[in-house]
């Protein structure tokens, strides 16, 4: 894991969470609700009910990062799925964090 916070794997928690949760609360969500290990080096992204805020939890081997991003006018594009967890590619992650609909990525246009 580099200090630029570019995790190899990014997982999105499909269901919204309470944005008041911090490192410990989100780590419990990763472990109990998502069935993953919060310290595996992957990044776990969570959104609020309105879809205009996300939190990213990343354990990098020496500590934990908790990052927040808020959109002022738009909403983040989030998967609608029966699954509790969705995996994103690095490219999709970059699109998502800029507020662009990552499902309509230009590379996917046929």
C-alpha positions as CSV (number, residue, x, y, z in Angstrom):
1,X,0.0,0.0,0.0
2,X,1.4,3.3,-1.0
3,X,1.0,6.6,0.9
4,X,-1.0,8.0,-2.0
5,X,-4.0,5.9,-0.7
6,X,-4.5,4.0,-3.9
7,X,-5.7,0.6,-2.6
8,X,-5.4,-2.5,-4.8
9,X,-9.0,-3.5,-4.1
10,X,-12.0,-1.3,-3.4
11,X,-15.3,-2.8,-2.1
12,X,-18.5,-0.8,-1.8
13,X,-21.0,-1.6,1.0
14,X,-24.2,-1.6,-0.9
15,X,-26.5,-0.6,2.1
16,X,-26.1,2.9,3.5
17,X,-24.6,3.4,6.9
18,X,-24.8,6.0,9.7
19,X,-22.1,8.6,8.8
20,X,-21.5,9.2,12.5
21,X,-19.6,5.9,12.6
22,X,-15.9,6.2,12.9
23,X,-13.0,3.7,12.4
24,X,-14.1,1.2,15.1
25,X,-17.8,1.2,14.0
26,X,-17.0,0.9,10.3
27,X,-14.4,-1.8,11.1
28,X,-17.2,-3.8,12.9
29,X,-19.4,-3.3,9.8
30,X,-16.7,-4.7,7.5
31,X,-16.2,-7.7,9.8
32,X,-19.8,-8.5,10.9
33,X,-22.0,-7.2,8.1
34,X,-19.8,-7.7,5.1
35,X,-17.9,-10.8,6.3
36,X,-14.5,-9.4,5.5
37,X,-11.3,-8.6,7.5
38,X,-11.0,-4.8,7.9
39,X,-7.2,-5.1,8.1
40,X,-6.7,-7.1,4.8
41,X,-5.3,-4.0,2.9
42,X,-8.5,-3.5,0.9
43,X,-10.5,-0.3,1.0
44,X,-14.1,-0.3,2.1
45,X,-16.4,2.5,1.0
46,X,-19.7,3.3,2.7
47,X,-22.3,5.9,1.7
48,X,-25.0,7.8,3.6
49,X,-28.7,7.5,2.9
50,X,-28.8,10.6,0.7
51,X,-25.9,9.3,-1.4
52,X,-24.0,12.6,-1.2
53,X,-21.3,11.4,1.2
54,X,-19.0,8.5,1.3
55,X,-16.4,7.3,3.8
56,X,-13.5,5.1,2.9
57,X,-11.8,2.8,5.4
58,X,-8.3,1.5,4.6
59,X,-5.9,-0.3,6.9
60,X,-2.4,0.1,5.3
61,X,-0.3,-2.1,7.5
62,X,0.8,0.6,9.9
63,X,-2.4,2.3,10.7
64,X,-5.9,3.1,9.4
65,X,-7.2,5.8,7.1
66,X,-10.7,7.1,7.3
67,X,-11.5,9.5,4.5
68,X,-14.7,11.4,3.8
69,X,-15.9,12.9,0.5
70,X,-19.0,15.0,0.1
71,X,-20.7,16.2,-3.1
72,X,-22.4,19.5,-2.8
73,X,-24.9,19.2,-5.6
74,X,-24.9,15.6,-7.0
75,X,-25.1,12.1,-5.6
76,X,-22.6,9.2,-5.8
77,X,-23.6,6.4,-8.2
78,X,-24.0,3.4,-6.1
79,X,-24.9,-0.2,-7.0
80,X,-28.3,-1.6,-6.4
81,X,-27.9,-5.2,-5.6
82,X,-29.0,-8.1,-3.5
83,X,-25.3,-8.5,-2.5
84,X,-24.0,-6.6,0.5
85,X,-20.7,-5.9,-1.2
86,X,-19.6,-4.8,-4.6
87,X,-16.0,-4.8,-6.0
88,X,-14.8,-1.9,-8.1
89,X,-11.8,-1.7,-10.4
90,X,-9.2,1.1,-9.8
91,X,-10.6,3.0,-12.8
92,X,-14.2,2.7,-11.6
93,X,-13.1,3.9,-8.1
94,X,-11.5,7.0,-9.7
95,X,-14.7,7.8,-11.6
96,X,-16.9,7.2,-8.5
97,X,-14.9,9.6,-6.3
98,X,-15.1,12.4,-8.9
99,X,-18.9,12.0,-8.8
100,X,-19.2,10.6,-12.3
101,X,-21.4,7.6,-13.0
102,X,-18.8,4.9,-13.1
103,X,-21.3,2.5,-14.8
104,X,-21.3,4.8,-17.9
105,X,-17.5,4.8,-18.2
106,X,-16.4,5.9,-21.7
107,X,-14.6,2.6,-22.2
108,X,-17.9,0.8,-22.0
109,X,-19.6,2.7,-24.8
110,X,-20.2,0.4,-27.7
